Amino acid sequence: MKMHETNLKSVSLVNRCERRDDGSMIQFVIWKLPIALLPCQHQFKYRLAYIVDGICVIRYDNERGKGDHKHINGQEERYLFSTPEQLIKDFRTDILKWQP
């Protein structure tokens, strides 16, 4: 096996679920990829979701061909990704600001 082949694996950085006292749930999934998922310019694949009464009211994710974006109350908008830490911070900020 060549040296560069050993680095061609995705690595799970975060995979957890928080159940909150009010019955809501927060899911965090972040992967470090061996190459960027186009059109993203970074090597992270992520899905963060805030679920209230069984409905996903906030979701941050990225996907091939679509790139970084977030959904809040059914509205989709672009998201400017910088780091996984900032991603989680921005997501938590949107949860604090969320109103049904």
ZINORUR-V422804 format. One record per residue. N is the residue number from 1. OMEGA is omega in degrees with one decimal (999 if undefined). NEAR is the number of other ideal C-beta (glycine too) atoms within 12 Angstrom. Layout:
BEGIN
N,OMEGA,NEAR + N,OMEGA,NEAR
END
This chain:
BEGIN
1,178.7,7 + 2,-176.2,7 + 3,-176.3,7 + 4,179.5,10 + 5,-178.7,9 + 6,-178.6,9 + 7,-174.9,15 + 8,178.7,15 + 9,172.1,14 + 10,-178.8,19 + 11,176.7,17 + 12,178.2,17 + 13,-179.2,21 + 14,173.7,24 + 15,-177.9,16 + 16,179.8,16 + 17,176.3,17 + 18,173.5,20 + 19,-174.5,12 + 20,-178.0,14 + 21,-178.9,7 + 22,178.8,15 + 23,178.4,12 + 24,-176.7,23 + 25,176.7,24 + 26,178.2,31 + 27,178.3,27 + 28,173.2,28 + 29,178.4,27 + 30,177.8,31 + 31,168.9,23 + 32,-177.0,23 + 33,177.3,23 + 34,177.0,17 + 35,-179.2,18 + 36,175.8,18 + 37,-173.0,25 + 38,13.2,17 + 39,179.2,16 + 40,179.1,27 + 41,-178.2,15 + 42,-175.3,26 + 43,-179.8,25 + 44,173.0,36 + 45,-175.1,33 + 46,173.3,40 + 47,177.5,29 + 48,-175.5,41 + 49,173.4,29 + 50,-172.7,34 + 51,-179.3,24 + 52,-179.3,21 + 53,177.4,12 + 54,-178.4,10 + 55,176.8,18 + 56,-176.8,24 + 57,175.0,25 + 58,175.9,37 + 59,171.0,33 + 60,177.2,41 + 61,173.1,31 + 62,-179.2,35 + 63,-179.8,19 + 64,177.9,15 + 65,-177.4,10 + 66,178.4,17 + 67,-176.1,26 + 68,177.8,32 + 69,176.5,25 + 70,178.9,34 + 71,175.8,28 + 72,-177.4,26 + 73,176.4,19 + 74,178.7,13 + 75,-179.8,13 + 76,175.1,18 + 77,178.3,17 + 78,174.9,16 + 79,179.2,28 + 80,-178.4,18 + 81,174.2,31 + 82,178.8,16 + 83,175.2,17 + 84,179.3,27 + 85,178.7,17 + 86,176.5,20 + 87,-179.5,32 + 88,178.5,27 + 89,-180.0,16 + 90,179.0,25 + 91,179.4,35 + 92,176.9,20 + 93,178.5,18 + 94,176.8,27 + 95,-180.0,30 + 96,-178.4,13 + 97,-172.4,14 + 98,173.6,24 + 99,179.3,11 + 100,999,13
END
